[in-house]
């Protein structure tokens, strides 16, 4: 999950942008979602796991620590995020790579190899076409028996969560609030099967859901 910067409301008023940006930063740094996701991914020594976008690489490093023999590839289009990740001192696993690249470059990066597990974060974008682009990139590289894990703002089932998402709509990069699930249909349309919401938890910007699916 990426930090928001330069946020401006739909009315052109940036007065509340610092508050919204602070909430996104808090969410990005909050480790709960990483622990929840890692418990579902359950990295194994034989895995080749792709995390996109990987941001500062915190999730990728967590997965690498849980399965040091697994191959972990973090990919992000934000060159600064990758540069910052590489600049931080860490005992990074030699089987962990953080790469500046677009989702469409993944097939070329992996070559003949297929990912056993792919993690796709969609919370940083709100246009369905961009979400689909990432999901299609995941579909292109995943093993036929592979598993997909998707993080996004799912169904906002309580009045409080719907209110938080509605407030976030004042900013251009925030997806709209919805009482029903709009993420699972996108995952299915990308060719994945057995799509299910595996977990959901509240955040200052609305409820975030973890979806799990299979390639076939």
Backbone bond lengths (Angstrom), bond angles and torsions (degrees), N, CA, C in turn:
res aa  C-N    CA-C-N  psi(-1)  N-CA   C-N-CA  omega(-1)  CA-C   N-CA-C  phi
1 X - - - 1.454 - - 1.515 108.63 -
2 X 1.265 116.26 132.48 1.449 119.73 -169.88 1.521 110.49 -104.56
3 X 1.300 114.23 154.70 1.442 120.14 178.04 1.520 110.13 -76.83
4 X 1.335 116.13 145.39 1.450 119.39 178.00 1.512 110.79 -92.66
5 X 1.310 117.05 140.87 1.458 121.06 178.14 1.512 108.89 -138.25
6 X 1.335 115.98 151.30 1.449 120.08 175.62 1.513 112.87 62.74
7 X 1.332 117.68 36.86 1.452 120.32 -175.99 1.519 110.69 -79.09
8 X 1.304 116.07 137.44 1.457 122.44 178.37 1.510 107.95 -132.91
9 X 1.337 116.62 138.83 1.454 118.96 -179.38 1.516 110.68 -71.87
10 X 1.348 116.08 163.29 1.458 120.94 179.22 1.525 111.13 -61.60
11 X 1.326 116.54 -22.85 1.461 120.34 179.37 1.525 111.07 -86.67
12 X 1.334 117.25 -0.80 1.453 120.52 -178.37 1.513 112.61 85.57
13 X 1.344 116.94 6.19 1.454 121.80 -178.75 1.524 109.05 -96.39
14 X 1.319 116.81 118.13 1.463 120.41 -178.87 1.523 112.22 -98.05
15 X 1.332 118.15 13.36 1.455 121.15 -175.01 1.523 112.35 -60.49
16 X 1.347 116.05 -36.43 1.458 119.47 -177.29 1.522 112.31 -96.04
17 X 1.307 116.50 0.69 1.465 119.52 -178.49 1.529 112.70 -58.26
18 X 1.354 119.36 -41.91 1.467 118.00 179.31 1.522 112.97 -59.73
19 X 1.342 117.19 -36.57 1.460 120.36 179.23 1.517 110.69 -65.85
20 X 1.325 115.43 -45.05 1.462 119.96 -179.96 1.529 110.24 -65.73
21 X 1.326 115.95 -42.73 1.456 119.74 178.92 1.520 111.76 -62.77
22 X 1.339 116.26 -39.17 1.462 119.66 178.73 1.519 111.08 -64.36
23 X 1.330 116.22 -38.45 1.467 119.94 178.81 1.521 110.88 -64.74
24 X 1.332 116.77 -41.44 1.470 119.92 178.80 1.521 111.25 -66.76
25 X 1.335 116.20 -37.92 1.457 119.69 178.38 1.522 110.48 -64.18
26 X 1.341 116.31 -43.41 1.458 120.75 178.13 1.516 110.33 -59.97
27 X 1.316 116.10 -43.19 1.454 120.95 179.70 1.524 110.52 -64.56
28 X 1.328 117.15 -40.25 1.461 120.74 -178.91 1.523 111.55 -64.85
29 X 1.329 116.38 -34.73 1.458 119.93 -176.35 1.524 112.56 -89.38
30 X 1.316 118.00 -14.10 1.455 122.08 -177.64 1.513 109.18 -71.69
31 X 1.339 115.79 124.09 1.457 119.53 -171.71 1.510 116.01 -83.28
32 X 1.325 118.16 -5.80 1.462 119.41 -174.43 1.515 111.79 -59.97
33 X 1.334 117.20 -45.43 1.462 119.38 -175.75 1.519 111.14 -64.64
34 X 1.329 117.15 -32.22 1.465 119.36 178.07 1.524 111.23 -66.66
35 X 1.328 115.58 -41.84 1.462 119.32 179.16 1.521 111.19 -65.18
36 X 1.336 116.28 -41.83 1.465 120.29 178.25 1.517 110.14 -61.86
37 X 1.319 116.15 -47.00 1.464 120.26 -178.42 1.526 111.03 -63.45
38 X 1.323 116.61 -45.00 1.464 120.10 -179.34 1.520 111.60 -61.14
39 X 1.337 116.86 -35.30 1.461 119.84 179.96 1.516 111.89 -67.95
40 X 1.330 117.41 -24.75 1.463 121.21 177.32 1.526 111.27 -88.37
41 X 1.316 116.86 -36.88 1.466 120.21 179.87 1.529 110.86 -67.46
42 X 1.325 117.16 -40.67 1.466 122.63 178.87 1.534 111.51 48.86
43 X 1.307 116.96 67.00 1.471 119.81 -176.92 1.525 112.22 -58.80
44 X 1.328 115.67 137.64 1.459 122.77 -179.93 1.532 109.18 -116.44
45 X 1.331 117.57 159.13 1.469 120.35 -177.48 1.525 114.23 -56.40
46 X 1.330 117.70 -30.87 1.467 120.34 -176.37 1.525 112.90 -86.74
47 X 1.322 118.38 -3.79 1.464 122.05 -172.35 1.525 112.92 -71.35
48 X 1.323 113.89 148.94 1.461 123.31 163.44 1.517 105.33 -119.98
49 X 1.332 116.58 105.91 1.461 122.63 -172.80 1.521 109.89 -109.37
50 X 1.330 116.08 130.62 1.458 122.10 177.09 1.524 108.63 -110.88
51 X 1.333 116.83 130.33 1.461 123.35 179.24 1.522 108.33 -118.48
52 X 1.359 116.68 116.47 1.466 119.72 179.60 1.529 111.90 -141.46
53 X 1.342 116.79 136.05 1.458 126.16 -15.05 1.521 109.56 -73.33
54 X 1.301 117.12 147.45 1.465 120.53 -173.33 1.520 113.06 -91.86
55 X 1.353 117.99 -9.62 1.457 119.86 -179.36 1.517 111.32 57.35
56 X 1.330 116.22 -127.44 1.458 120.63 -180.00 1.510 114.42 -82.24
57 X 1.330 117.36 2.03 1.455 121.06 175.65 1.512 115.80 84.16
58 X 1.344 117.76 11.37 1.464 119.84 -177.09 1.532 112.04 -63.13
59 X 1.331 116.71 -44.61 1.462 119.38 179.70 1.524 110.68 -65.29
60 X 1.325 116.79 -44.05 1.461 120.61 179.78 1.526 110.78 -59.02
61 X 1.331 116.94 -40.51 1.459 120.10 179.28 1.521 111.31 -68.51
62 X 1.335 116.96 -36.52 1.461 120.02 176.73 1.523 110.46 -62.51
63 X 1.323 116.77 -45.49 1.461 120.72 179.46 1.527 110.82 -62.69
64 X 1.324 116.43 -40.14 1.462 120.56 179.45 1.525 111.30 -64.55
65 X 1.322 116.70 -34.93 1.466 119.89 179.24 1.521 111.50 -70.65
66 X 1.331 116.77 -28.46 1.463 121.01 -179.97 1.522 112.15 -79.59
67 X 1.321 116.90 -27.57 1.468 121.73 179.72 1.525 108.42 -142.63
68 X 1.325 118.11 80.36 1.469 121.38 -175.17 1.524 114.41 -57.53
69 X 1.329 117.85 -25.50 1.464 120.22 -178.88 1.523 112.47 -84.36
70 X 1.331 117.23 -11.63 1.467 120.65 -179.94 1.523 110.09 -73.41
71 X 1.312 115.49 152.26 1.475 121.65 176.22 1.518 107.11 -95.26
72 X 1.340 117.62 119.84 1.461 122.85 -177.90 1.525 108.85 -117.06
73 X 1.328 116.21 127.58 1.464 121.80 177.85 1.519 109.26 -122.53
74 X 1.333 116.07 115.82 1.455 121.56 174.84 1.516 109.77 -101.72
75 X 1.330 116.65 131.22 1.464 121.73 -176.19 1.522 109.43 -127.35
76 X 1.325 116.63 136.25 1.462 120.48 178.18 1.523 109.77 -149.22
77 X 1.332 116.22 141.01 1.468 121.32 177.57 1.520 112.05 -78.92
78 X 1.325 116.87 -13.30 1.461 121.78 -179.55 1.529 109.30 -85.95
79 X 1.326 115.98 104.18 1.465 120.46 -177.25 1.522 111.65 -61.66
80 X 1.338 117.32 -35.96 1.462 120.59 -178.79 1.525 111.06 -65.11
81 X 1.330 116.73 -39.46 1.465 120.30 179.58 1.522 110.73 -62.43
82 X 1.328 116.41 -43.21 1.461 120.32 179.29 1.527 110.82 -66.96
83 X 1.334 116.32 -42.08 1.465 120.22 179.18 1.529 111.03 -61.79
84 X 1.331 116.77 -42.41 1.462 120.50 178.72 1.522 111.12 -64.44
85 X 1.331 115.76 -38.66 1.464 119.87 179.13 1.521 110.87 -63.28
86 X 1.323 116.51 -41.36 1.462 120.26 179.85 1.526 111.69 -71.59
87 X 1.332 116.64 -27.21 1.464 120.39 -177.45 1.524 112.46 -77.04
88 X 1.331 116.89 -21.86 1.458 119.73 -179.02 1.527 110.75 -73.93
89 X 1.327 117.11 132.48 1.469 119.33 176.01 1.521 110.04 -69.20
90 X 1.309 116.99 131.71 1.462 120.22 -179.85 1.516 109.49 -162.16
91 X 1.312 114.83 157.07 1.452 120.22 174.55 1.515 109.20 -89.33
92 X 1.334 116.40 61.92 1.460 121.02 -173.35 1.522 111.48 -67.80
93 X 1.317 115.18 139.35 1.456 121.04 177.18 1.529 110.17 -62.57
94 X 1.325 118.15 139.39 1.472 120.26 177.63 1.528 112.44 -66.07
95 X 1.334 117.02 -13.52 1.459 120.89 179.40 1.527 111.91 -97.89
96 X 1.334 116.07 11.01 1.463 122.53 175.84 1.520 109.25 -108.12
97 X 1.334 116.88 126.11 1.465 122.13 178.28 1.520 109.37 -124.83
98 X 1.329 116.79 134.98 1.459 123.07 175.00 1.519 107.27 -116.67
99 X 1.328 116.72 120.11 1.460 121.51 -168.93 1.522 110.81 -126.70
100 X 1.338 115.86 138.32 1.459 121.51 172.45 1.524 107.99 -83.61
101 X 1.321 117.29 109.29 1.465 121.49 -177.91 1.518 109.62 -164.15
102 X 1.319 115.71 160.65 1.459 122.45 176.14 1.523 109.24 -89.09
103 X 1.339 117.61 156.88 1.464 119.87 178.16 1.524 112.98 -53.72
104 X 1.322 116.66 -36.62 1.454 120.00 -178.91 1.518 114.32 -68.10
105 X 1.345 116.88 -12.18 1.468 120.98 179.71 1.524 112.73 -89.06
106 X 1.329 116.88 -6.25 1.456 119.97 -171.90 1.521 112.89 -62.12
107 X 1.326 116.99 -41.79 1.467 119.92 -178.43 1.524 110.77 -59.52
108 X 1.333 116.23 -39.59 1.466 120.34 179.22 1.525 110.93 -69.43
109 X 1.333 116.68 -37.99 1.462 120.62 -179.71 1.526 111.03 -66.13
110 X 1.326 116.66 -42.92 1.465 120.74 -176.94 1.520 112.77 -78.62
111 X 1.331 116.72 -25.37 1.457 119.43 -178.02 1.520 111.22 65.85
112 X 1.332 117.79 -132.49 1.460 119.98 -177.49 1.524 114.07 -76.68
113 X 1.330 116.92 -8.41 1.462 119.56 -177.67 1.525 111.00 -78.61
114 X 1.331 115.80 152.21 1.462 121.96 176.04 1.525 108.90 -119.50
115 X 1.324 115.57 143.46 1.460 120.04 179.36 1.522 110.12 -77.91
116 X 1.323 116.63 135.11 1.457 120.01 176.32 1.525 111.27 -79.49
117 X 1.336 115.28 -28.30 1.461 120.48 178.97 1.526 108.74 -143.50
118 X 1.329 115.80 136.39 1.462 120.81 179.31 1.522 108.64 -127.06
119 X 1.332 115.96 131.95 1.459 122.36 177.58 1.520 108.05 -110.87
120 X 1.320 116.50 125.14 1.462 121.39 -179.32 1.525 108.76 -122.61
121 X 1.321 117.07 122.53 1.460 121.94 175.64 1.523 108.91 -101.25
122 X 1.334 116.02 127.95 1.464 121.30 -177.47 1.526 112.31 -117.36
123 X 1.327 117.83 3.54 1.461 120.13 -175.35 1.521 113.54 -67.51
124 X 1.329 117.49 -17.60 1.465 120.51 -176.21 1.520 113.19 -89.88
125 X 1.337 118.36 -3.00 1.467 121.41 179.65 1.523 109.18 -133.05
126 X 1.337 116.23 153.75 1.463 118.34 -178.19 1.518 113.52 -121.86
127 X 1.331 119.01 -14.15 1.462 120.59 -179.53 1.517 110.00 -80.44
128 X 1.333 115.48 129.51 1.461 120.51 -177.59 1.521 111.66 -58.26
129 X 1.333 116.80 -34.86 1.461 119.67 -178.03 1.528 111.14 -64.98
130 X 1.329 117.38 -35.02 1.464 120.74 178.59 1.525 110.81 -74.11
131 X 1.329 116.25 -38.21 1.463 119.39 175.87 1.524 109.80 -61.26
132 X 1.333 115.78 -43.57 1.461 120.52 -179.79 1.521 110.93 -63.35
133 X 1.331 116.98 -36.51 1.466 120.76 178.99 1.524 110.58 -59.84
134 X 1.307 117.53 -44.37 1.463 120.20 178.71 1.532 111.45 -67.04
135 X 1.316 115.98 -42.05 1.461 119.21 -179.19 1.523 111.04 -65.31
136 X 1.323 116.59 -38.45 1.470 119.91 177.63 1.526 111.27 -65.20
137 X 1.332 116.17 -37.60 1.465 119.86 177.41 1.521 110.47 -63.90
138 X 1.329 115.93 -38.27 1.464 119.96 177.27 1.520 110.63 -65.49
139 X 1.322 116.12 -40.55 1.469 120.43 -179.10 1.526 111.01 -63.89
140 X 1.311 116.17 -32.17 1.459 120.90 -177.00 1.526 112.52 -69.66
141 X 1.327 117.33 -29.51 1.467 120.12 -172.43 1.518 113.95 -107.83
142 X 1.318 118.00 -8.49 1.458 119.51 -172.77 1.525 111.69 -81.49
143 X 1.317 115.56 145.89 1.458 121.67 176.75 1.531 109.50 -66.56
144 X 1.334 118.46 147.43 1.469 120.25 179.11 1.530 113.43 -54.43
145 X 1.320 117.10 -26.79 1.464 120.95 178.22 1.527 111.70 -102.53
146 X 1.333 116.35 12.80 1.452 120.81 -175.12 1.515 114.17 -77.74
147 X 1.343 114.67 167.18 1.463 122.23 -179.53 1.522 110.05 -117.70
148 X 1.325 115.62 140.89 1.465 122.71 178.52 1.521 109.09 -110.94
149 X 1.337 115.66 140.28 1.461 121.95 176.22 1.530 107.56 -129.29
150 X 1.322 116.65 127.17 1.463 121.59 -174.82 1.524 109.83 -126.21
151 X 1.331 115.95 131.48 1.461 122.40 173.99 1.517 109.18 -108.02
152 X 1.340 116.14 127.68 1.462 119.42 177.14 1.522 109.09 -163.07
153 X 1.328 115.01 166.82 1.458 119.78 172.91 1.518 107.42 -74.09
154 X 1.322 116.87 109.81 1.455 121.28 -177.61 1.514 111.59 -93.25
155 X 1.315 115.65 -144.56 1.461 120.92 179.85 1.527 109.92 -66.66
156 X 1.318 116.16 132.52 1.465 122.43 176.97 1.527 106.71 -96.49
157 X 1.319 116.59 95.88 1.463 121.32 -166.42 1.521 114.36 -88.56
158 X 1.322 118.17 -12.38 1.460 120.03 -179.08 1.523 109.86 -117.47
159 X 1.333 117.53 155.15 1.466 120.15 178.54 1.528 112.62 -56.64
160 X 1.341 116.82 -37.79 1.462 119.59 -179.40 1.521 111.00 -64.33
161 X 1.331 117.00 -47.00 1.463 119.94 -179.12 1.527 110.93 -64.76
162 X 1.322 116.97 -38.25 1.471 119.42 178.19 1.523 110.56 -66.07
163 X 1.329 116.92 -36.16 1.465 120.32 178.66 1.525 110.92 -67.14
164 X 1.328 116.72 -40.56 1.463 120.04 178.77 1.520 111.35 -64.40
165 X 1.333 116.84 -42.26 1.460 120.00 178.99 1.525 110.59 -67.61
166 X 1.348 116.82 -37.12 1.463 120.08 179.15 1.524 110.15 -64.18
167 X 1.327 116.58 -40.23 1.464 120.15 177.61 1.522 110.39 -63.42
168 X 1.323 116.66 -37.26 1.461 120.59 -179.64 1.517 112.01 -68.64
169 X 1.328 117.11 -22.23 1.465 120.77 -179.50 1.518 112.51 -63.62
170 X 1.327 116.83 -16.45 1.466 119.23 179.39 1.520 111.55 -65.07
171 X 1.329 116.37 -12.94 1.454 120.21 -177.29 1.511 110.31 -110.63
172 X 1.297 115.80 142.85 1.460 121.97 -169.72 1.517 113.84 -63.61
173 X 1.323 117.67 -29.89 1.454 117.97 -175.59 1.519 112.71 -94.51
174 X 1.346 116.69 11.25 1.455 119.74 -178.70 1.521 110.80 -100.83
175 X 1.352 118.06 129.37 1.454 120.50 177.69 1.518 110.52 -70.39
176 X 1.325 118.60 156.13 1.452 121.97 -177.77 1.518 112.46 -71.26
177 X 1.334 114.89 160.31 1.453 120.67 176.01 1.516 109.52 -78.72
178 X 1.322 116.60 145.57 1.452 119.96 175.95 1.519 109.42 -147.84
179 X 1.323 115.81 138.78 1.454 120.54 178.06 1.516 110.31 -80.59
180 X 1.331 117.33 -21.35 1.460 121.19 -179.73 1.530 110.01 -107.97
181 X 1.312 115.96 166.10 1.461 122.57 -175.87 1.526 110.64 -83.84
182 X 1.329 117.08 119.06 1.465 121.14 176.75 1.527 111.90 -108.17
183 X 1.321 117.33 -5.62 1.461 121.04 -175.76 1.522 111.56 -83.80
184 X 1.323 117.13 -46.22 1.470 120.62 -178.40 1.528 112.62 -54.89
185 X 1.348 119.46 -42.58 1.468 118.96 177.46 1.531 112.93 -60.59
186 X 1.338 117.66 -35.82 1.463 120.31 177.55 1.528 110.80 -64.91
187 X 1.321 115.86 -40.22 1.467 119.80 179.90 1.525 109.96 -64.66
188 X 1.316 116.88 -42.43 1.471 120.37 178.80 1.525 110.94 -65.24
189 X 1.319 116.44 -38.73 1.468 119.50 -178.22 1.525 111.78 -66.65
190 X 1.339 116.92 -20.78 1.466 120.97 177.17 1.526 111.65 -83.18
191 X 1.329 116.86 -0.84 1.459 120.42 175.32 1.510 115.75 102.46
192 X 1.327 117.58 7.73 1.461 120.07 179.49 1.527 110.60 -89.83
193 X 1.321 115.81 155.93 1.464 121.15 -177.25 1.525 109.52 -125.23
194 X 1.338 114.67 171.35 1.467 121.52 178.97 1.527 111.12 52.20
195 X 1.321 116.64 44.93 1.466 121.64 -178.36 1.526 109.41 -76.28
196 X 1.310 116.66 130.22 1.462 120.57 178.27 1.521 110.36 -145.84
197 X 1.320 115.36 150.99 1.458 121.17 173.61 1.524 107.18 -84.87
198 X 1.316 117.04 111.50 1.462 121.24 -174.16 1.521 112.82 -87.51
199 X 1.333 117.20 -26.78 1.462 120.87 -178.21 1.517 109.11 -162.14
200 X 1.319 115.80 158.41 1.467 121.61 176.85 1.518 108.03 -152.73
201 X 1.344 116.86 140.20 1.447 119.57 179.25 1.522 109.64 -147.98
202 X 1.352 116.94 150.50 1.459 121.23 -177.87 1.518 111.70 -77.18
203 X 1.331 115.97 148.31 1.461 122.58 174.59 1.527 107.49 -138.69
204 X 1.331 118.42 169.52 1.466 119.88 177.73 1.524 113.61 -62.08
205 X 1.331 118.17 -14.71 1.463 121.64 -178.11 1.523 112.47 -110.00
206 X 1.330 117.06 9.06 1.458 120.82 -178.06 1.518 110.98 119.04
207 X 1.325 115.63 174.71 1.461 120.59 -177.40 1.524 111.20 -76.57
208 X 1.322 116.43 130.19 1.463 123.01 175.74 1.521 108.32 -102.36
209 X 1.321 116.38 135.74 1.460 121.44 -179.75 1.524 110.82 -115.93
210 X 1.317 114.83 147.56 1.456 122.28 172.34 1.525 107.77 -107.41
211 X 1.324 115.85 121.78 1.463 122.05 178.59 1.521 109.37 -106.28
212 X 1.317 114.15 144.08 1.456 120.48 177.31 1.523 108.17 -124.19
213 X 1.332 116.73 140.62 1.462 120.93 -179.47 1.520 109.30 -150.88
214 X 1.329 115.46 167.93 1.460 121.13 177.53 1.523 109.66 -116.97
215 X 1.330 115.04 154.00 1.464 119.45 178.27 1.521 111.23 -71.71
216 X 1.333 117.00 -33.47 1.466 120.41 178.94 1.518 109.57 -158.73
